[in-house]
Each structure stands twice: as C-alpha cells, then as structure tokens.
Amino acid sequence: MAKHILKGTNKSNAEEIGPFLELMKQYLTIDDEYSGLRMEWIFGVADLVVKNPSYQMRNSLPQVGVATADGVSS
C-alpha cells in the first residue's frame, strides 16, 4: 500500500493528488503495532546532521554586504 501511495504522490500533478493524500491519511491512521513503520515507509527516516560547534560556515565563504558588519571596526 505504501508503495502505491508513494508512486501516486510522486507521479501525480496537483489536480490528481487528492485521492492519494486521502489514502495516505487512512493508511497512516491505522492503530496497530506497525503504525511507526508505516510512518517511516511514507515519510522516510530523518537523517541526523550534527555539526561541530566550532565550525562556522560563514567563515569559509566570502563575506559581502551585511555579513561584513561584524568585521568592521569603528
């Protein structure tokens, strides 16, 4: 069922997606021991991204405009 829902939502345009969303709603509201797995099948598993606190991306990019305000001395 999840495969059918995913294919339908990915290949449908805005006018055709309604029935697939209704089916997804019914599919995800089934209350049993597999409800967590169904959520993963439909929405996927979140990818945890952990950045080093000392890492600052803005230091590696050229700074222009407002981003240079921190470096301006009076």
C-alpha positions, -999 to 999 in steps of 0.1 A, spaced: 0 0 0 28 24 9 45 18 -25 12 26 -43 8 58 -22 44 70 -29 42 62 -66 9 81 -68 21 112 -50 53 114 -69 38 109 -104 6 130 -99 1 166 -107 -18 189 -83 -53 180 -97 -47 142 -94 -30 140 -60 -62 143 -38 -71 106 -38 -36 96 -29 -35 120 0 -68 107 13 -55 71 10 -23 82 29 -44 97 56 -64 65 61 -32 43 58 -14 63 85 -42 64 110 -45 26 113 -38 20 150 -17 -12 154 19 -22 162 31 -12 127 20 24 128 56 36 134 69 16 105 41 29 82 52 65 91 88 56 81 77 40 49 58 71 38 79 99 52 113 82 54 138 83 83 152 116 93 190 120 87 206 133 118 231 160 110 254 170 137 278 199 132 308 207 153 300 238 174 333 254 164 325 250 127 312 282 112 303 281 75 302 319 71 340 320 78 347 298 48 326 319 24 334 354 10 315 379 31 298 408 14 271 433 25 256 429 60 278 398 67 309 421 68 294 442 96 309 421 124 344 427 110 341 464 106 359 484 133 349 520 141 
